[in-house]
């Protein structure tokens, strides 16, 4: 594996991990705030906080990987 490929994999991995952490945290916080609001909706009561967190983590994973590939593509075309 050459150096550029290793750097790309490191970039994608680090951005994906950051996306998972941020997406999961944001979804978990949103679920918590939903339950603490003055007017609790039926949607808030019926959603599973764990499922909502996993969905946020999945979205963060895709967003992080997409951002990493976008940056790599941009850098490659600037060279």
Buried (B, 14 or more C-beta within 10 A) or exposed (E): EEEEEEEBEEBBEEBBEBBBBBBBBBBBEBBEEBEEEEEEEEEBEEBEBEEBBBBBBBBBBBBBBBBBBEBBEEEEEEE
